[in-house]
Amino acid sequence: MATLRVTVLILVLANLLALAVWKGGLGAGASTGEPERLSNQLNPERLRLVVDAAPASPPPVAVAPKAALPIAPAEAPAEAAPAPEPVPARPAAPEHTAPPACVAFGSLSADQAAELTARVAKTGSGFKLSETRGAGASSWWVHIPSQGSKEGADRKVAELRRLGVEDLFIVQDAGPNQFAISLGLFRNEPAAGRHLALLREKGVRSAQIATRGGSGVKVEVRGPSDSLATLASDLSDKLHGASRLECAP
């Protein structure tokens, strides 16, 4: 019986001890009960504010410093270009001028001399004329002026023969008429003119009439050789019976 009592007592004490431990009465670890947690939350010294940390920014990427561009040295101011040296003006090329020449027309009548003077004046080319009068002619000579050489005269004779001209000969005497071709000598001008007309009908264009024993009216025309050659050829065709002569320029 006594043993039962002792057992019951031990059990009671054990329960009390367990209750004390549970309540913390014996200095055991902090109770985890809700009242205890609330009291702990009211202790300001035990409060700790936890703030979520902002997401860490990514670490800065190391950027290699750009290579410094080479700075071009300042250009020196351009020197002023030297003024071009003046080019010496070329002397103007001298104009080509034909050498002076002279042509004379002899055995002219007064009317022919007046006609020649009028024709030359119409050209307006500054030709100079001089006129001389002599005794009347004793004969009129139809001829072709000198060909300059025996060979030239022979060629001209062959040409005339092909045109049907047979009455002719080559002048051999030295002088301005050497190697001229004589086509006839007449006592009066009309006869010489008729013969010249017949020759032209056959195609002879270079025949002329010159006076013998007198000069009648002689007109000399002077001027540039190129212009004068054209004028003289034109006048020879228009002044029938006039003889064309050479003269000093």
C-alpha positions as a LaTeX table, in Angstrom:
\begin{tabular}{lrrr}
\hline
Residue & $x$ (\AA) & $y$ (\AA) & $z$ (\AA) \\
\hline
Met1 & 0.00 & 0.00 & 0.00 \\
Ala2 & 2.74 & 2.28 & 0.91 \\
Thr3 & 4.44 & 1.52 & $-2.36$ \\
Leu4 & 1.40 & 2.63 & $-4.29$ \\
Arg5 & 1.40 & 5.91 & $-2.49$ \\
Val6 & 5.02 & 6.49 & $-3.23$ \\
Thr7 & 4.41 & 5.75 & $-6.89$ \\
Val8 & 1.48 & 8.12 & $-7.10$ \\
Leu9 & 3.51 & 10.81 & $-5.45$ \\
Ile10 & 6.39 & 10.37 & $-7.83$ \\
Leu11 & 3.99 & 10.67 & $-10.73$ \\
Val12 & 2.50 & 13.86 & $-9.33$ \\
Leu13 & 5.91 & 15.37 & $-8.83$ \\
Ala14 & 6.94 & 14.38 & $-12.27$ \\
Asn15 & 3.88 & 16.07 & $-13.76$ \\
Leu16 & 4.51 & 19.20 & $-11.79$ \\
Leu17 & 8.11 & 19.19 & $-12.97$ \\
Ala18 & 7.05 & 18.80 & $-16.57$ \\
Leu19 & 4.54 & 21.61 & $-16.17$ \\
Ala20 & 7.19 & 23.88 & $-14.73$ \\
Val21 & 9.53 & 23.13 & $-17.54$ \\
Trp22 & 6.80 & 23.78 & $-20.05$ \\
Lys23 & 5.98 & 27.12 & $-18.44$ \\
Gly24 & 9.65 & 28.13 & $-18.29$ \\
Gly25 & 9.69 & 28.43 & $-14.66$ \\
Leu26 & 12.98 & 26.66 & $-14.39$ \\
Gly27 & 14.92 & 29.04 & $-16.84$ \\
Ala28 & 14.53 & 26.77 & $-19.72$ \\
Gly29 & 14.59 & 27.99 & $-23.35$ \\
Ala30 & 12.19 & 30.66 & $-24.42$ \\
Ser31 & 8.64 & 29.57 & $-24.77$ \\
Thr32 & 7.28 & 29.40 & $-28.20$ \\
Gly33 & 3.82 & 30.25 & $-27.16$ \\
Glu34 & 1.85 & 33.03 & $-28.96$ \\
Pro35 & 1.71 & 35.34 & $-25.89$ \\
Glu36 & 5.46 & 35.14 & $-25.58$ \\
Arg37 & 5.98 & 35.94 & $-29.24$ \\
Leu38 & 3.75 & 38.98 & $-28.98$ \\
Ser39 & 5.68 & 40.27 & $-25.98$ \\
Asn40 & 8.92 & 39.81 & $-27.79$ \\
Gln41 & 7.64 & 41.80 & $-30.75$ \\
Leu42 & 7.03 & 44.74 & $-28.46$ \\
Asn43 & 10.67 & 44.94 & $-27.46$ \\
Pro44 & 12.05 & 47.76 & $-29.64$ \\
Glu45 & 15.63 & 46.84 & $-29.05$ \\
Arg46 & 14.99 & 43.50 & $-30.66$ \\
Leu47 & 13.23 & 44.86 & $-33.67$ \\
Arg48 & 15.22 & 44.73 & $-36.96$ \\
Leu49 & 13.98 & 46.36 & $-40.15$ \\
Val50 & 14.71 & 44.19 & $-43.12$ \\
Val51 & 14.62 & 46.01 & $-46.47$ \\
Asp52 & 14.77 & 44.07 & $-49.67$ \\
Ala53 & 17.92 & 45.10 & $-51.41$ \\
Ala54 & 17.50 & 46.62 & $-54.87$ \\
Pro55 & 18.71 & 44.36 & $-57.61$ \\
Ala56 & 22.34 & 44.93 & $-57.96$ \\
Ser57 & 23.18 & 46.86 & $-61.06$ \\
Pro58 & 25.38 & 44.96 & $-63.42$ \\
Pro59 & 29.01 & 45.70 & $-62.95$ \\
Pro60 & 30.23 & 48.35 & $-65.29$ \\
Val61 & 31.70 & 46.93 & $-68.43$ \\
Ala62 & 35.20 & 48.07 & $-68.92$ \\
Val63 & 35.35 & 50.00 & $-72.18$ \\
Ala64 & 38.68 & 50.36 & $-73.75$ \\
Pro65 & 39.42 & 54.02 & $-74.24$ \\
Lys66 & 39.17 & 55.05 & $-77.84$ \\
Ala67 & 42.45 & 55.64 & $-79.43$ \\
Ala68 & 42.93 & 59.31 & $-79.78$ \\
Leu69 & 42.68 & 60.24 & $-83.43$ \\
Pro70 & 45.84 & 61.89 & $-84.69$ \\
Ile71 & 45.30 & 65.54 & $-84.99$ \\
Ala72 & 46.46 & 66.73 & $-88.35$ \\
Pro73 & 48.87 & 69.55 & $-88.01$ \\
Ala74 & 47.42 & 72.82 & $-89.00$ \\
Glu75 & 48.25 & 73.51 & $-92.59$ \\
Ala76 & 50.41 & 76.42 & $-93.14$ \\
Pro77 & 48.63 & 79.11 & $-95.07$ \\
Ala78 & 49.20 & 78.55 & $-98.77$ \\
Glu79 & 51.66 & 80.94 & $-100.19$ \\
Ala80 & 50.17 & 83.24 & $-102.72$ \\
Ala81 & 50.82 & 81.90 & $-106.21$ \\
Pro82 & 53.31 & 84.08 & $-107.99$ \\
Ala83 & 51.75 & 86.25 & $-110.60$ \\
Pro84 & 52.28 & 84.78 & $-114.06$ \\
Glu85 & 54.92 & 86.51 & $-116.00$ \\
Pro86 & 53.46 & 88.52 & $-118.80$ \\
Val87 & 53.78 & 86.72 & $-122.09$ \\
Pro88 & 55.34 & 88.99 & $-124.63$ \\
Ala89 & 52.93 & 89.71 & $-127.38$ \\
Arg90 & 53.87 & 88.05 & $-130.60$ \\
Pro91 & 54.51 & 90.47 & $-133.33$ \\
Ala92 & 51.72 & 90.41 & $-135.84$ \\
Ala93 & 52.63 & 88.41 & $-138.89$ \\
Pro94 & 53.23 & 90.75 & $-141.73$ \\
Glu95 & 50.48 & 90.59 & $-144.24$ \\
His96 & 51.47 & 88.95 & $-147.45$ \\
Thr97 & 51.68 & 91.57 & $-150.13$ \\
Ala98 & 52.21 & 90.73 & $-153.74$ \\
Pro99 & 55.16 & 92.43 & $-155.40$ \\
Pro100 & 54.34 & 95.39 & $-157.63$ \\
Ala101 & 53.99 & 94.83 & $-161.35$ \\
Cys102 & 53.28 & 96.78 & $-164.47$ \\
Val103 & 51.50 & 96.01 & $-167.72$ \\
Ala104 & 51.19 & 98.31 & $-170.74$ \\
Phe105 & 48.64 & 98.38 & $-173.53$ \\
Gly106 & 49.91 & 99.96 & $-176.77$ \\
Ser107 & 48.45 & 100.88 & $-180.14$ \\
Leu108 & 45.26 & 102.10 & $-178.52$ \\
Ser109 & 42.94 & 104.58 & $-180.12$ \\
Ala110 & 41.70 & 107.48 & $-178.06$ \\
Asp111 & 38.39 & 105.66 & $-177.48$ \\
Gln112 & 40.16 & 102.49 & $-176.38$ \\
Ala113 & 42.38 & 104.41 & $-174.00$ \\
Ala114 & 39.30 & 106.05 & $-172.44$ \\
Glu115 & 37.56 & 102.67 & $-172.16$ \\
Leu116 & 40.60 & 101.10 & $-170.48$ \\
Thr117 & 40.85 & 103.96 & $-167.98$ \\
Ala118 & 37.14 & 103.61 & $-167.12$ \\
Arg119 & 37.41 & 99.85 & $-166.61$ \\
Val120 & 40.43 & 100.19 & $-164.33$ \\
Ala121 & 38.68 & 102.89 & $-162.28$ \\
Lys122 & 35.67 & 100.59 & $-161.70$ \\
Thr123 & 37.83 & 97.99 & $-159.97$ \\
Gly124 & 38.55 & 100.40 & $-157.09$ \\
Ser125 & 41.79 & 98.53 & $-156.33$ \\
Gly126 & 44.10 & 101.53 & $-156.36$ \\
Phe127 & 45.80 & 100.82 & $-159.66$ \\
Lys128 & 47.92 & 103.64 & $-161.03$ \\
Leu129 & 47.67 & 104.59 & $-164.70$ \\
Ser130 & 49.96 & 106.60 & $-166.94$ \\
Glu131 & 49.24 & 107.48 & $-170.58$ \\
Thr132 & 51.57 & 108.41 & $-173.43$ \\
Arg133 & 50.74 & 109.28 & $-177.01$ \\
Gly134 & 53.01 & 108.72 & $-180.02$ \\
Ala135 & 52.98 & 108.86 & $-183.79$ \\
Gly136 & 50.53 & 106.74 & $-185.71$ \\
Ala137 & 51.42 & 103.09 & $-186.34$ \\
Ser138 & 52.73 & 102.00 & $-189.76$ \\
Ser139 & 51.67 & 98.35 & $-189.39$ \\
Trp140 & 49.81 & 96.00 & $-187.09$ \\
Trp141 & 51.25 & 92.71 & $-186.03$ \\
Val142 & 49.09 & 89.73 & $-185.01$ \\
His143 & 51.13 & 87.42 & $-182.80$ \\
Ile144 & 51.29 & 85.28 & $-179.66$ \\
Pro145 & 53.69 & 86.74 & $-177.02$ \\
Ser146 & 57.02 & 85.08 & $-176.25$ \\
Gln147 & 56.78 & 81.55 & $-174.76$ \\
Gly148 & 60.08 & 82.02 & $-172.90$ \\
Ser149 & 61.98 & 79.21 & $-174.61$ \\
Lys150 & 62.34 & 77.36 & $-177.89$ \\
Glu151 & 60.68 & 74.29 & $-176.37$ \\
Gly152 & 57.71 & 76.33 & $-175.19$ \\
Ala153 & 57.33 & 77.94 & $-178.60$ \\
Asp154 & 57.45 & 74.55 & $-180.31$ \\
Arg155 & 54.69 & 73.20 & $-178.08$ \\
Lys156 & 52.55 & 76.26 & $-178.84$ \\
Val157 & 53.11 & 75.87 & $-182.60$ \\
Ala158 & 52.00 & 72.21 & $-182.40$ \\
Glu159 & 48.85 & 73.30 & $-180.57$ \\
Leu160 & 48.10 & 75.96 & $-183.21$ \\
Arg161 & 48.55 & 73.49 & $-186.05$ \\
Arg162 & 46.04 & 71.14 & $-184.41$ \\
Leu163 & 43.58 & 74.08 & $-184.46$ \\
Gly164 & 44.15 & 74.53 & $-188.21$ \\
Val165 & 46.53 & 77.51 & $-188.11$ \\
Glu166 & 49.33 & 77.07 & $-190.65$ \\
Asp167 & 50.53 & 80.61 & $-191.46$ \\
Leu168 & 52.92 & 81.22 & $-188.55$ \\
Phe169 & 56.59 & 81.27 & $-187.55$ \\
Ile170 & 58.70 & 81.56 & $-184.40$ \\
Val171 & 60.62 & 84.84 & $-183.89$ \\
Gln172 & 64.30 & 84.03 & $-183.32$ \\
Asp173 & 65.74 & 87.56 & $-182.95$ \\
Ala174 & 67.00 & 88.41 & $-179.46$ \\
Gly175 & 64.83 & 90.82 & $-177.55$ \\
Pro176 & 61.48 & 90.94 & $-175.75$ \\
Asn177 & 59.77 & 89.19 & $-178.69$ \\
Gln178 & 62.20 & 86.27 & $-178.97$ \\
Phe179 & 60.25 & 82.98 & $-179.18$ \\
Ala180 & 57.03 & 84.87 & $-179.92$ \\
Ile181 & 54.84 & 83.31 & $-182.61$ \\
Ser182 & 54.01 & 85.62 & $-185.52$ \\
Leu183 & 50.57 & 85.10 & $-187.09$ \\
Gly184 & 50.49 & 87.98 & $-189.59$ \\
Leu185 & 51.52 & 91.59 & $-190.31$ \\
Phe186 & 48.93 & 94.03 & $-191.71$ \\
Arg187 & 49.05 & 97.61 & $-193.04$ \\
Asn188 & 45.91 & 98.75 & $-191.24$ \\
Glu189 & 44.20 & 98.01 & $-187.98$ \\
Pro190 & 40.87 & 96.76 & $-189.39$ \\
Ala191 & 42.64 & 94.04 & $-191.42$ \\
Ala192 & 44.60 & 92.95 & $-188.38$ \\
Gly193 & 41.37 & 92.90 & $-186.36$ \\
Arg194 & 39.60 & 90.69 & $-188.90$ \\
His195 & 42.45 & 88.22 & $-188.88$ \\
Leu196 & 42.46 & 88.11 & $-185.10$ \\
Ala197 & 38.72 & 87.39 & $-185.15$ \\
Leu198 & 39.26 & 84.45 & $-187.52$ \\
Leu199 & 41.91 & 83.04 & $-185.23$ \\
Arg200 & 39.59 & 83.26 & $-182.24$ \\
Glu201 & 36.89 & 81.42 & $-184.16$ \\
Lys202 & 39.37 & 78.54 & $-184.50$ \\
Gly203 & 39.99 & 78.55 & $-180.75$ \\
Val204 & 43.13 & 80.69 & $-180.51$ \\
Arg205 & 42.76 & 82.76 & $-177.34$ \\
Ser206 & 46.27 & 84.06 & $-176.68$ \\
Ala207 & 46.79 & 86.02 & $-179.95$ \\
Gln208 & 47.26 & 89.80 & $-179.71$ \\
Ile209 & 47.78 & 92.80 & $-181.99$ \\
Ala210 & 50.82 & 95.05 & $-181.65$ \\
Thr211 & 51.68 & 98.11 & $-183.69$ \\
Arg212 & 54.86 & 98.57 & $-185.66$ \\
Gly213 & 56.45 & 101.94 & $-186.49$ \\
Gly214 & 54.48 & 103.89 & $-183.90$ \\
Ser215 & 52.77 & 103.38 & $-180.62$ \\
Gly216 & 49.52 & 105.29 & $-180.90$ \\
Val217 & 48.18 & 105.67 & $-177.33$ \\
Lys218 & 50.01 & 103.70 & $-174.70$ \\
Val219 & 48.51 & 103.15 & $-171.21$ \\
Glu220 & 50.59 & 101.68 & $-168.40$ \\
Val221 & 48.83 & 100.12 & $-165.39$ \\
Arg222 & 50.73 & 99.47 & $-162.14$ \\
Gly223 & 49.61 & 97.58 & $-159.04$ \\
Pro224 & 50.00 & 94.30 & $-157.08$ \\
Ser225 & 51.10 & 91.51 & $-159.39$ \\
Asp226 & 48.31 & 89.07 & $-158.44$ \\
Ser227 & 45.47 & 91.56 & $-158.95$ \\
Leu228 & 47.09 & 93.09 & $-162.01$ \\
Ala229 & 47.44 & 89.73 & $-163.76$ \\
Thr230 & 43.68 & 89.13 & $-163.51$ \\
Leu231 & 42.89 & 92.67 & $-164.65$ \\
Ala232 & 45.28 & 92.53 & $-167.61$ \\
Ser233 & 43.80 & 89.24 & $-168.81$ \\
Asp234 & 40.30 & 90.70 & $-168.69$ \\
Leu235 & 41.33 & 93.88 & $-170.49$ \\
Ser236 & 43.13 & 91.93 & $-173.23$ \\
Asp237 & 39.90 & 90.11 & $-174.07$ \\
Lys238 & 37.85 & 93.31 & $-174.20$ \\
Leu239 & 40.24 & 95.68 & $-176.00$ \\
His240 & 40.38 & 94.19 & $-179.47$ \\
Gly241 & 43.50 & 95.16 & $-181.40$ \\
Ala242 & 45.38 & 96.35 & $-178.30$ \\
Ser243 & 48.89 & 94.96 & $-177.83$ \\
Arg244 & 49.97 & 93.92 & $-174.37$ \\
Leu245 & 53.51 & 94.96 & $-173.43$ \\
Glu246 & 55.81 & 94.72 & $-170.46$ \\
Cys247 & 56.92 & 97.76 & $-168.46$ \\
Ala248 & 58.90 & 98.56 & $-165.31$ \\
Pro249 & 56.84 & 98.43 & $-162.08$ \\
\hline
\end{tabular}
